[in-house]
Each structure stands twice: as C-alpha cells, then as structure tokens.
Amino acid sequence: MRKKTAEVFGATSTTEDVLAGVNLRGKRIFVTGVSAGIGVETARSLAAHGAQVVGAARNLAKAKTATAQVLKEGTFNVGSFELIELDLADLKSVRRCADALLAKGEPFDVVIANAGVMATPLGHTADGFETQFGTNHLGHFVLVNRIAPLIRKGGRLINLASAGHRFSNVDLEDPNFVRTPYEPFVAYGRSKTANILFAVAFDRHHRGNGIRAAAVHPGGIQTELDRHLDPVHIQKMIEQMNKQLAPEGKAPFQLKTIPQGAATSVWAAVVAPADEVGGQYCENCHVGKIVPDEVTITAVSEGVRSYALDPKNAEALWKKSEEMVRESF
C-alpha cells in the first residue's frame, strides 16, 4: 500500500484518483453491502488494483448481477472477487457468515463495514432490535468482533458512518424506541453515531496489536439507500441546503458520483497513514474536525460532533451492545 497525504485529495476525488499507482496484489479485503451503490464501487476499485475481495450481501443473486464488473476487472488485474451471504438484520445469519470465514481461516488486511439502511419506517430486525440500529450497528458489531482474529497485524476496520450522525447521539437507555417517539432520521442518526463510536472503541481495543479503525462519511450520493425517502422530500432538503449556502457565498449543493462517494472509504482503508486515521472520523478524503455541539452546522458543512468520538461514550455503547446481543468480546 502506498501512502499519500490527505492534502492531495478532496470532495471530488474518485476511487481511481486515490488508488492511482497503488498495487494491492496480495491484500485481502472484506466489504459488506456489495449488491448496490458504493459497496459495489468499493469492491470494484480494490479488485481492479489487484486485491482479493470478499463481498457480503443479503441477496446473493442481486449481488452477483451487480458485481459482474467487479469479477471481470479483478480477474483482469490479478485480483479476485467472491461472494458470501450476510443478512445484518438477523444475528443467526451474521454468526453463520462469521463462522464460515473463521472456518476458512484466511486473514484480512482490511474490513470495510459498508452495508446499511437509512430512514426506514419503524420496524425491527429478526432479533427484535429497531431496524436501523440493529442493522447498521449491532449486525456489524457482532460480525466484526467475531472475525477480528482474522484481521492481520497492521490491518484496518473502516466503518461507513454519515454526516447524519448529527441528527442524534446514541440513546443507551432506549435504543429500540420503546419509550421515545420514533423519528426515521433520529433513528438513522443514532445508528450512524454508533458506527463512529464502534470504530473509536475497536481502535482502542486493537491498536496495541497494530490494528486500527476509522469511520468515514461518503458524502451525499443518490443510491438505493434513499429508497425510503420521498423524492419531493429529497428535493426540499436540497433546496434548504442551498438557502443555507447562498449567504455564505458557496456554490449550490451537488450530489457526489458513486466513484466520488466510495473514495473516502478506499482512501482510509489502503492509502492514508494508519496513525492519521486511526480512531477518527473521515470525510472528503481527510480527517474531519470536531465541531462543538453548541455550534450550528449546515447539512453540507464538514465536521464531526464530539459525542461521536467520546471514548467513554464509545465504551458505554460497546458494553450496551454486548448486553443486547448477549455476547461478550
């Protein structure tokens, strides 16, 4: 892996920009959520640069179709690609996936926890957890901790988070909205904050063994993640963003392309120095700065809330997560 400085890249950088000249032959990388969107592009770009990529998806038939180009480019560039079944909303499936990987015993250099859902109606996973917290956080929490012995020294965990973490801190007293009125974006915010906190805690638990973890915000991208949102609502959100940007003299908001959206994941996984990104929140191919909770930030401004990087908050979430999944790590 070749190391580059964060200053080289930015919001418009693509996966090919950040991987230019990078040879990943001999590297083995696990990516969840490879049936659509940035998961497919993440897998494609890594395989195209020679990595052996294992992709996980709930619907293998859909994933096989979506990743045909991944397999083609990987084979052409001496990389490889294979699929494994994983339903993050069902811990039985999560544990089966982990057990299969452990039985195979082949180590990983990077694990990219990319899969997720956004702003879903109130619902529950197979294990009774609120859908977004259960899928985005708890499913990955069990999977990653179970396969942690497979991560090589010097390896990394990359958790896909979001600027949506600003919607809410985690609520460890009522994670399943039993007493709290359900709001789709509040639930999404809780789950994305949890993704960041899990990276912070995992980094603290494993950096003594040379393994680092980071969270990344891919940016605003139109993918299947938006399937629960009304297009009219999305347009109104963009209009509101532009009203906030205009007085600041900034250009109107533009969605990222999928290759631009996957760039920060790839940058943090195999390009950025480990000590630079370990335990951090990254966006636009650089480490994000903490924005105090009392400071108002627009939907498209950069920055991470302090509660999402708080070590005590991270450890409390870890403990609560263990209680919820009835498994200690």
Salt bridges, closest charged atoms under 4 A:
GLU16 OE2 - ARG44 NH2 2.94
GLU16 OE1 - HIS49 NE2 3.19
GLU41 OE1 - ARG44 NE 2.90
GLU73 OE1 - ARG44 NH1 2.73
GLU82 OE1 - LYS104 NZ 2.97
ASP99 OD1 - ARG146 NH1 3.20
GLU106 OE1 - ARG28 NE 3.12
ASP109 OD2 - ARG152 NH1 2.62
ASP171 OD2 - ARG190 NH2 3.31
ASP203 OD2 - ARG207 NH1 3.24
ASP203 OD1 - ARG212 NE 2.73
GLU224 OE1 - LYS62 NZ 2.65
GLU248 OE1 - LYS250 NZ 3.07
ASP275 OD1 - ARG212 NH1 2.88
GLU302 OE1 - HIS286 NE2 3.19
GLU315 OE2 - ARG204 NH1 3.57
GLU315 OE2 - HIS205 NE2 3.12
GLU327 OE1 - ARG95 NH2 2.92
GLU327 OE2 - ARG146 NE 2.79
